[in-house]
Amino acid sequence: MTKMALGTHPFLLGFEQLERLVERTAKTGNDGYPPYNIEQTSATSYRITLAVAGFAESDLAITVEDNSLVIRGRQRDDSEGRIYLHRGIAARQFQRSFVLADGVDVGEAVMENGLLHVDLTRSVPDRVVQTIKIRKG
């Protein structure tokens, strides 16, 4: 008996990209920085919260690229002229990606107390029964 890949099962029509999506999700990076939460705020909305202490709004960029929400942070190095006896807070850049399902839209982003909140909404299509007429050939 041969093992079928999930995206090639005969009952899953139109899901060919599912395996590529799983691979892309696995490659999004798991370095753990910056830490984040994902919460469901209603039946059709979510909020991603990233801990971005030390970043200004101008240090952050939020884009949607190929059904992925990409959040990038790059701090300016303002250490010129300073003498550190200990430097434990590094100016670290990051890129954090989240794969979005079809129908998920990115709403507003808000900075609050060192936390970046990004709101997402999922559109729920109306369930419609469609009758297909059979044409004589």
C-alpha positions in Angstrom: 0.0 0.0 0.0 1.5 3.3 -1.0 1.2 6.4 1.2 -0.5 9.3 -0.3 0.5 12.9 0.4 -2.3 15.0 2.0 -2.5 17.4 -1.0 -2.9 14.5 -3.5 -5.8 12.7 -1.9 -8.5 12.2 -4.5 -11.3 13.7 -2.2 -9.4 16.9 -1.6 -9.9 18.8 -4.9 -8.1 22.1 -5.1 -5.9 21.6 -2.1 -2.7 21.1 -4.0 -1.0 24.0 -2.3 -1.7 22.7 1.2 1.7 20.9 1.5 3.5 24.0 0.3 1.7 26.1 2.9 2.7 23.7 5.6 6.3 23.8 4.5 6.3 27.6 4.3 4.8 27.8 7.8 7.5 25.6 9.2 10.2 27.8 7.6 8.9 31.1 9.2 11.5 30.9 11.9 11.4 29.8 15.5 14.0 31.9 17.1 11.5 33.1 19.7 12.2 36.8 19.3 10.2 38.9 19.7 7.8 36.9 21.9 4.2 37.1 20.8 0.6 36.1 21.7 -2.2 35.2 19.4 -5.7 35.5 20.8 -9.2 35.0 19.4 -11.1 38.2 20.2 -14.5 37.1 18.7 -15.8 34.4 16.5 -14.3 36.1 13.4 -11.4 38.2 14.7 -8.0 37.7 16.1 -5.2 39.8 17.7 -1.5 39.2 17.4 0.5 41.0 20.1 4.3 41.3 19.9 6.5 42.5 22.7 8.6 45.2 21.0 10.0 47.2 23.9 12.5 49.7 22.8 11.1 50.0 19.3 9.4 53.1 18.1 6.6 53.1 15.5 9.1 54.3 12.9 11.3 51.3 13.6 8.6 48.8 12.7 7.1 47.8 9.3 4.0 45.7 8.7 3.3 44.3 5.3 1.1 41.5 3.7 3.1 39.5 1.2 1.7 36.4 -0.5 -0.9 35.7 2.1 1.7 36.2 4.9 1.6 39.0 7.5 5.2 40.1 7.9 6.3 42.3 10.8 9.8 43.7 10.7 11.7 45.7 13.3 15.0 47.5 12.9 16.3 49.8 15.7 18.7 52.6 15.0 22.0 52.3 16.8 22.2 55.4 18.9 25.2 54.3 20.9 27.6 56.8 19.3 29.2 58.9 22.0 28.1 56.6 24.8 30.4 54.6 27.0 28.6 51.4 28.3 29.8 49.7 31.4 27.4 46.9 30.6 25.2 46.5 27.5 22.5 43.9 28.0 19.9 45.6 25.8 20.9 45.0 22.3 19.5 46.9 19.3 18.3 43.7 17.6 16.4 43.5 14.4 13.7 40.9 13.7 11.3 39.6 11.1 8.2 37.6 12.2 5.9 36.1 9.7 2.3 34.7 10.1 0.6 32.7 7.3 -2.9 34.0 6.7 -5.8 31.9 5.5 -7.9 33.1 2.5 -10.4 35.6 3.8 -8.3 36.9 6.7 -7.8 40.6 6.5 -5.3 42.7 8.4 -7.0 45.6 10.3 -5.3 48.2 12.4 -2.0 48.1 14.3 -1.6 49.8 17.6 1.5 50.4 19.8 0.7 50.4 23.5 3.2 50.2 26.4 5.9 48.4 24.4 3.4 46.0 22.8 2.4 46.0 19.2 -1.2 44.8 18.6 -2.3 43.8 15.1 -6.0 43.0 14.6 -7.2 40.5 12.0 -10.7 39.7 10.8 -12.0 36.7 9.0 -14.8 37.1 6.5 -17.4 34.4 6.8 -18.9 33.5 3.4 -22.6 32.9 3.3 -23.4 29.2 3.0 -25.3 28.9 -0.2 -26.8 25.7 -1.7 -26.1 25.7 -5.4 -28.0 23.6 -7.8 -26.2 22.5 -10.9 -28.3 21.9 -14.0 -27.5 18.9 -16.1 -27.2 19.7 -19.8 -27.8 17.1 -22.5 -24.7 16.4 -24.5 
